[in-house]
Amino acid sequence: MQTAVRTLRQQNPHLLTAPPDAYQRLAYIATFILAITGIFTCCCDTPMIWDGSYQFALTLIREHPYFYLTRFHSYFFWLPTVWLSHFTDNLTALKITYGLPFTLAPAFGVLMSWWVVRERAPYLILWVIFGVAAGPLPGQIFIINDSIVQQHLFWPVFVAMLTRVRWPQTIGLSFLVVFQFSHQIGALLLAGGAGAALLLAALDRRARRESIIKGGLLTFLAIVAAWKIIHFPDSWAQQEFTAERMKLEWQYGVDGYPLHGIALMTIGASAFMLHRIRSRKEADPFQQLLKWVATLCIVAAAINWTFWASNSGRWSTAVNYRRFVVPMTIPFYLLAFVDRIRAIRTPDVEQRSSRLGLTIGSLVAATFALIIGIQSITWARLTSRMLHDVEAWPKAAVPWQQIAWTRDTPLYHWGTTSYVFVLEGRKPRRLLLDASDTIAAGQLELTNETPPVIPLSPFTPVSPMPGPGGWFDFRPLLHSLHHGE
């Protein structure tokens, strides 16, 4: 019976190359872990971190989803928040609705990828989990970041380049591809996917025609994405993309604990790949060593990142990781491609390899939950302390010195001013001034202009009158500011 199955697989390499039950369990376990983590993250208010509260406030004030230049993805993600605001002013419900599209993106990426690979290449789901739950993890805490969520949505497209897809899957993936035109990294991701498909066409003649078509299509889309970058330039991205700036962002966002964790994850993933390649050899002691190396490296990465996440001062600059999320995830794209080639050439993988994959993948997903959970709990505690200290100030204008302890935390950011407004609800009572005395003086000057405005951020004055939906009414705050209350 085993010989017959092996012969069938050798004659039909696009059929399942390992027992599907382990990979199916892995896909559902990982999806569940990532989804629960996403919900928990929203309950901790983590989507409000850094720019999050500012964009949330503008969305409510304008009754229009916030999006920056041509980064249109947030328009679709935040339409439900705008719709819900027409029926309720429950701040918790609105914030959760605002955050869920981003916090559930990792789970969605895994589940959608499983839909693509489950019939012909289920083993690829492990690399998706690495790419979703490990590669972006040091910067995942920046919940609403576009480059990170865009990569989550690209994994189903990438694995579709490595296996045959049906028409329903093609239609679903075509909607995901659209989001690759939102941020500049889309051109790079599309080009990488095109290269993988075309290289696969050169190595696997059985699927050559489909691979060439898919590779050609993604090449065209990558060119369109590059054209968009040139003809619709992003001024902020151009300002940030300098050698000096990139050096600083590497230093504060990648170097140290984040990089060490990625290195350990990459070594663990590579050891598992070697273990899979050698799985046909009987009584191979080196294979047992690879098994332990793979497992222990994942555990070591989890310990490394746990120590990093346990102190907010260590990850207060994690916002900078977003610039490097694609390079840090490239090893997992490469391993997925290598695994696909291995499966085509040696389709009879032993069951113990899939069982080890279940263990490894579950550990990676659990690491994601552990790190984001620690950071979210820390953020909730910081938020509670900050709001208590702000509201303890006797006057409406609160100097930053009142919360000077936030300097080495994620709250040390211009977005904290708008976060206080959000936390206080429809009628904010406190204006938290910037840490810079010069900027703080400018904020107060804005409130004395004719007509007066409120600094939602140092660069965004808004009317004290509530927006169309009643968010936010700054008139009582303005009255207190004018009367020194």
MIFIMI-177240 format. One line per 10 residues: number of its first residue (from 1); for each residue z, y, x of C-alpha. Coordinates in nm, 2 decimals. Layout:
NUM> Z Y X | ...;
This chain:
1> 0.00 0.00 0.00 | 0.09 0.24 0.28 | -0.23 0.16 0.46 | -0.43 0.23 0.14 | -0.26 0.57 0.09 | -0.32 0.66 0.46 | -0.69 0.57 0.43 | -0.72 0.78 0.11 | -0.56 1.08 0.28 | -0.78 1.04 0.59;
11> -1.09 1.04 0.37 | -0.96 1.33 0.15 | -0.77 1.56 0.38 | -0.74 1.83 0.12 | -0.51 1.61 -0.09 | -0.13 1.61 -0.04 | -0.05 1.54 0.32 | 0.32 1.47 0.27 | 0.54 1.36 -0.01 | 0.54 1.66 -0.25;
21> 0.89 1.62 -0.39 | 1.07 1.76 -0.09 | 0.84 2.07 -0.07 | 0.87 2.12 -0.44 | 1.25 2.12 -0.42 | 1.23 2.35 -0.13 | 1.00 2.60 -0.32 | 1.23 2.60 -0.62 | 1.55 2.62 -0.42 | 1.42 2.91 -0.21;
31> 1.29 3.09 -0.52 | 1.63 3.05 -0.69 | 1.83 3.17 -0.39 | 1.60 3.47 -0.33 | 1.60 3.56 -0.70 | 1.98 3.54 -0.74 | 2.01 3.75 -0.42 | 1.77 4.01 -0.57 | 1.98 4.04 -0.89 | 2.30 4.07 -0.69;
41> 2.15 4.33 -0.47 | 2.07 4.54 -0.78 | 2.42 4.50 -0.91 | 2.55 4.65 -0.59 | 2.33 4.95 -0.63 | 2.15 4.87 -0.30 | 1.80 5.00 -0.42 | 1.95 5.35 -0.40 | 1.99 5.33 -0.03 | 1.82 5.60 0.19;
51> 1.52 5.73 -0.01 | 1.59 5.51 -0.31 | 1.81 5.75 -0.51 | 1.58 6.04 -0.44 | 1.28 5.86 -0.58 | 1.48 5.73 -0.87 | 1.60 6.08 -0.96 | 1.25 6.22 -0.95 | 1.12 5.94 -1.17 | 1.38 6.02 -1.44;
61> 1.34 6.40 -1.41 | 0.96 6.39 -1.44 | 0.95 6.09 -1.67 | 0.68 5.97 -1.44 | 0.70 5.70 -1.18 | 0.73 5.84 -0.83 | 0.46 5.76 -0.58 | 0.37 5.92 -0.26 | 0.00 6.02 -0.19 | -0.20 5.70 -0.24;
71> 0.09 5.46 -0.23 | 0.04 5.37 -0.59 | 0.23 5.04 -0.60 | 0.55 5.22 -0.70 | 0.38 5.37 -1.00 | 0.33 5.03 -1.16 | 0.67 4.90 -1.04 | 0.86 5.19 -1.20 | 0.67 5.22 -1.53 | 0.94 5.00 -1.69;
81> 1.21 5.24 -1.58 | 1.03 5.53 -1.75 | 0.97 5.33 -2.06 | 1.33 5.21 -2.08 | 1.46 5.57 -2.03 | 1.30 5.65 -2.37 | 1.55 5.42 -2.54 | 1.87 5.43 -2.34 | 2.05 5.66 -2.10 | 2.26 5.37 -1.96;
91> 2.25 5.44 -1.59 | 2.32 5.09 -1.48 | 2.04 4.94 -1.69 | 1.80 5.20 -1.55 | 1.89 5.15 -1.19 | 1.86 4.77 -1.22 | 1.52 4.81 -1.39 | 1.42 5.04 -1.11 | 1.53 4.80 -0.83 | 1.43 4.46 -0.96;
101> 1.05 4.48 -0.89 | 1.14 4.52 -0.52 | 1.44 4.29 -0.50 | 1.26 4.01 -0.68 | 0.94 4.05 -0.46 | 1.06 3.79 -0.20 | 1.12 3.53 -0.48 | 0.79 3.62 -0.64 | 0.61 3.58 -0.31 | 0.75 3.23 -0.26;
111> 0.68 3.12 -0.62 | 0.33 3.25 -0.63 | 0.26 3.09 -0.29 | 0.38 2.76 -0.42 | 0.14 2.79 -0.72 | -0.14 2.83 -0.46 | -0.05 2.55 -0.22 | 0.14 2.29 -0.43 | -0.17 2.07 -0.50 | -0.34 2.05 -0.15;
121> -0.11 2.20 0.11 | 0.25 2.19 -0.01 | 0.39 2.19 0.35 | 0.27 2.55 0.39 | 0.56 2.67 0.17 | 0.79 2.64 0.46 | 0.60 2.91 0.66 | 0.59 3.13 0.35 | 0.97 3.11 0.34 | 1.00 3.20 0.70;
131> 0.76 3.49 0.65 | 0.94 3.62 0.34 | 1.30 3.55 0.42 | 1.32 3.58 0.80 | 1.04 3.81 0.93 | 1.13 4.12 0.72 | 1.50 4.05 0.70 | 1.63 4.30 0.96 | 1.46 4.58 0.75 | 1.49 4.42 0.40;
141> 1.79 4.63 0.32 | 1.55 4.93 0.28 | 1.48 4.79 -0.06 | 1.21 5.02 -0.19 | 1.01 5.03 0.13 | 0.64 4.98 0.06 | 0.53 4.80 0.39 | 0.79 4.53 0.34 | 0.72 4.46 -0.03 | 0.35 4.47 0.05;
151> 0.40 4.18 0.30 | 0.59 3.98 0.04 | 0.29 4.01 -0.19 | 0.04 3.92 0.08 | 0.17 3.57 0.15 | 0.01 3.41 -0.15 | -0.32 3.57 -0.05 | -0.28 3.44 0.31 | -0.21 3.08 0.22 | -0.50 3.09 -0.02;
161> -0.72 3.15 0.28 | -0.60 2.82 0.42 | -0.65 2.59 0.12 | -0.88 2.55 -0.17 | -0.80 2.75 -0.48 | -0.89 2.71 -0.85 | -1.02 2.99 -1.07 | -0.68 3.07 -1.24 | -0.53 3.11 -0.89 | -0.83 3.32 -0.78;
171> -0.78 3.56 -1.08 | -0.41 3.59 -1.01 | -0.46 3.65 -0.64 | -0.72 3.92 -0.71 | -0.44 4.13 -0.87 | -0.22 4.09 -0.57 | -0.50 4.19 -0.33 | -0.51 4.53 -0.50 | -0.17 4.62 -0.37 | -0.29 4.58 -0.01;
181> -0.46 4.92 -0.06 | -0.14 5.10 -0.12 | 0.00 5.11 0.24 | -0.19 5.13 0.57 | -0.06 4.78 0.68 | -0.29 4.64 0.41 | -0.59 4.68 0.64 | -0.42 4.48 0.91 | -0.30 4.21 0.68 | -0.64 4.17 0.51;
191> -0.81 4.16 0.85 | -0.57 3.89 0.96 | -0.63 3.68 0.65 | -1.01 3.72 0.69 | -0.98 3.60 1.05 | -0.77 3.30 0.95 | -1.03 3.20 0.68 | -1.33 3.24 0.91 | -1.16 3.05 1.20 | -1.07 2.77 0.95;
201> -1.44 2.76 0.85 | -1.53 2.69 1.21 | -1.27 2.41 1.25 | -1.30 2.24 0.91 | -1.66 2.17 0.80 | -1.54 2.01 0.47 | -1.42 2.35 0.34 | -1.66 2.56 0.54 | -1.85 2.72 0.25 | -1.54 2.83 0.06;
211> -1.37 2.95 0.37 | -1.67 3.16 0.47 | -1.68 3.32 0.13 | -1.31 3.40 0.13 | -1.32 3.53 0.49 | -1.62 3.74 0.41 | -1.46 3.88 0.10 | -1.14 3.97 0.28 | -1.34 4.12 0.57 | -1.51 4.35 0.32;
221> -1.17 4.44 0.16 | -1.03 4.51 0.51 | -1.31 4.75 0.58 | -1.25 4.93 0.24 | -0.88 4.96 0.33 | -0.97 5.11 0.67 | -1.21 5.35 0.50 | -0.93 5.46 0.26 | -0.70 5.53 0.56 | -0.97 5.75 0.72;
231> -1.08 5.94 0.41 | -0.74 5.97 0.25 | -0.52 6.03 0.55 | -0.14 5.99 0.52 | 0.01 6.30 0.68 | 0.35 6.15 0.72 | 0.22 5.83 0.87 | 0.01 6.03 1.12 | 0.32 6.23 1.21 | 0.53 5.92 1.27;
241> 0.26 5.72 1.46 | 0.32 5.86 1.81 | 0.42 5.68 2.12 | 0.75 5.86 2.15 | 0.84 5.81 1.78 | 0.74 5.44 1.79 | 0.96 5.39 2.10 | 1.26 5.54 1.92 | 1.20 5.34 1.61 | 1.18 5.02 1.82;
251> 1.50 5.11 1.99 | 1.70 5.19 1.67 | 1.53 4.95 1.43 | 1.43 4.64 1.63 | 1.59 4.61 1.97 | 1.92 4.42 1.99 | 2.05 4.20 1.70 | 1.73 4.23 1.48 | 1.51 4.12 1.77 | 1.75 3.84 1.88;
261> 1.75 3.70 1.53 | 1.37 3.70 1.50 | 1.34 3.53 1.84 | 1.58 3.26 1.74 | 1.40 3.21 1.40 | 1.07 3.19 1.59 | 1.20 2.93 1.84 | 1.35 2.73 1.55 | 1.02 2.74 1.36 | 0.82 2.65 1.67;
271> 1.05 2.35 1.74 | 1.00 2.23 1.38 | 0.62 2.26 1.43 | 0.64 2.05 1.74 | 0.86 1.80 1.56 | 0.60 1.77 1.29 | 0.32 1.73 1.54 | 0.51 1.44 1.71 | 0.62 1.28 1.38 | 0.36 1.00 1.42;
281> 0.51 0.87 1.74 | 0.77 0.60 1.70 | 1.11 0.60 1.89 | 1.05 0.95 2.04 | 1.38 1.09 2.17 | 1.22 1.43 2.22 | 1.16 1.45 1.85 | 1.53 1.42 1.78 | 1.59 1.70 2.03 | 1.34 1.92 1.85;
291> 1.51 1.85 1.52 | 1.84 1.98 1.66 | 1.68 2.27 1.83 | 1.51 2.38 1.51 | 1.83 2.35 1.31 | 2.06 2.51 1.56 | 1.83 2.80 1.62 | 1.83 2.89 1.25 | 2.21 2.86 1.24 | 2.23 3.08 1.55;
301> 2.01 3.34 1.40 | 2.22 3.34 1.09 | 2.54 3.39 1.30 | 2.37 3.67 1.50 | 2.26 3.86 1.19 | 2.60 3.80 1.02 | 2.77 3.98 1.31 | 2.51 4.25 1.29 | 2.54 4.30 0.91 | 2.92 4.29 0.90;
311> 2.94 4.64 1.05 | 2.73 4.91 0.87 | 2.72 5.11 1.20 | 2.51 4.83 1.35 | 2.24 4.84 1.08 | 2.26 5.21 0.98 | 1.92 5.27 1.14 | 1.76 4.95 1.00 | 1.53 5.18 0.81 | 1.32 5.20 1.13;
321> 1.24 4.83 1.13 | 0.97 4.88 0.86 | 0.72 5.00 1.13 | 0.73 4.66 1.30 | 0.76 4.42 1.00 | 0.40 4.29 1.05 | 0.43 4.22 1.43 | 0.76 4.05 1.38 | 0.61 3.82 1.12 | 0.29 3.73 1.31;
331> 0.45 3.41 1.46 | 0.50 3.27 1.11 | 0.14 3.35 1.01 | 0.02 3.17 1.33 | 0.24 2.87 1.26 | 0.11 2.84 0.91 | -0.24 2.84 1.04 | -0.16 2.58 1.31 | 0.01 2.36 1.05 | -0.29 2.37 0.83;
341> -0.52 2.26 1.12 | -0.27 1.98 1.21 | -0.27 1.85 0.85 | -0.65 1.85 0.83 | -0.68 1.65 1.15 | -0.38 1.42 1.11 | -0.30 1.41 0.73 | -0.05 1.12 0.74 | 0.28 1.30 0.81 | 0.59 1.09 0.78;
351> 0.85 1.17 0.51 | 1.13 1.25 0.75 | 0.93 1.57 0.86 | 0.93 1.69 0.50 | 1.30 1.62 0.46 | 1.37 1.82 0.77 | 1.15 2.10 0.64 | 1.36 2.10 0.32 | 1.67 2.15 0.53 | 1.52 2.42 0.75;
361> 1.36 2.61 0.47 | 1.69 2.61 0.27 | 1.88 2.74 0.57 | 1.63 3.02 0.61 | 1.66 3.12 0.24 | 2.04 3.10 0.26 | 2.04 3.32 0.57 | 1.85 3.58 0.37 | 2.10 3.56 0.09 | 2.40 3.58 0.33;
371> 2.27 3.89 0.52 | 2.15 4.09 0.23 | 2.47 3.99 0.04 | 2.69 4.12 0.31 | 2.49 4.44 0.35 | 2.49 4.50 -0.03 | 2.87 4.45 -0.06 | 2.92 4.69 0.23 | 2.69 4.94 0.06 | 2.88 4.92 -0.27;
381> 3.21 4.98 -0.08 | 3.07 5.28 0.11 | 2.93 5.42 -0.22 | 3.27 5.39 -0.39 | 3.46 5.56 -0.11 | 3.19 5.84 -0.07 | 3.20 5.92 -0.44 | 3.58 5.93 -0.45 | 3.59 6.17 -0.16 | 3.31 6.39 -0.30;
391> 3.48 6.43 -0.64 | 3.81 6.49 -0.47 | 3.68 6.82 -0.33 | 3.81 7.11 -0.55 | 3.48 7.30 -0.57 | 3.12 7.22 -0.68 | 2.97 7.27 -0.33 | 3.10 6.99 -0.11 | 3.06 7.03 0.26 | 2.95 6.73 0.46;
401> 3.27 6.74 0.65 | 3.45 6.60 0.34 | 3.27 6.27 0.41 | 3.24 6.30 0.79 | 3.33 5.93 0.82 | 2.97 5.85 0.70 | 2.81 5.95 1.02 | 2.76 5.60 1.15 | 2.68 5.45 0.82 | 2.36 5.43 0.60;
411> 2.50 5.72 0.40 | 2.43 5.96 0.68 | 2.09 6.05 0.53 | 1.94 6.34 0.34 | 1.91 6.11 0.04 | 2.28 6.10 -0.01 | 2.27 6.44 -0.19 | 2.05 6.30 -0.46 | 2.26 5.98 -0.46 | 2.56 6.19 -0.57;
421> 2.36 6.34 -0.85 | 2.26 5.99 -0.97 | 2.61 5.85 -0.95 | 2.75 6.14 -1.16 | 2.50 6.08 -1.43 | 2.30 6.31 -1.66 | 2.51 6.62 -1.58 | 2.60 6.62 -1.21 | 2.91 6.81 -1.11 | 2.89 6.82 -0.73;
431> 2.63 6.94 -0.48 | 2.68 6.76 -0.15 | 2.56 6.98 0.13 | 2.37 6.86 0.43 | 2.54 6.77 0.76 | 2.34 7.05 0.93 | 2.50 7.39 0.87 | 2.16 7.56 0.87 | 2.02 7.33 0.61 | 2.34 7.35 0.40;
441> 2.31 7.73 0.40 | 1.95 7.70 0.28 | 2.06 7.47 0.00 | 2.31 7.73 -0.12 | 2.04 8.00 -0.10 | 1.82 7.80 -0.33 | 2.08 7.81 -0.60 | 2.09 8.19 -0.58 | 1.72 8.25 -0.60 | 1.55 8.40 -0.91;
451> 1.51 8.18 -1.09 | 1.77 7.95 -0.93 | 1.68 7.59 -0.83 | 1.88 7.29 -0.73 | 1.81 7.12 -0.40 | 1.75 6.75 -0.49 | 1.68 6.71 -0.12 | 1.64 6.97 0.16 | 1.27 6.98 0.08 | 1.26 6.93 -0.30;
461> 1.40 7.21 -0.52 | 1.41 7.12 -0.89 | 1.48 7.32 -1.20 | 1.84 7.32 -1.33 | 1.69 7.26 -1.67 | 1.69 6.89 -1.77 | 1.35 6.71 -1.76 | 1.17 6.59 -2.07 | 1.40 6.29 -2.11 | 1.72 6.49 -2.05;
471> 1.76 6.40 -1.68 | 1.92 6.58 -1.51 | 2.10 6.88 -1.66 | 2.21 7.09 -1.36 | 2.31 7.40 -1.56 | 2.69 7.32 -1.56 | 2.67 7.26 -1.18 | 2.48 7.58 -1.13 | 2.74 7.77 -1.33 | 3.02 7.63 -1.11;
481> 2.83 7.72 -0.79 | 2.78 8.08 -0.91 | 3.14 8.13 -1.01 | 3.29 7.96 -0.70 | 3.44 7.68 -0.90;
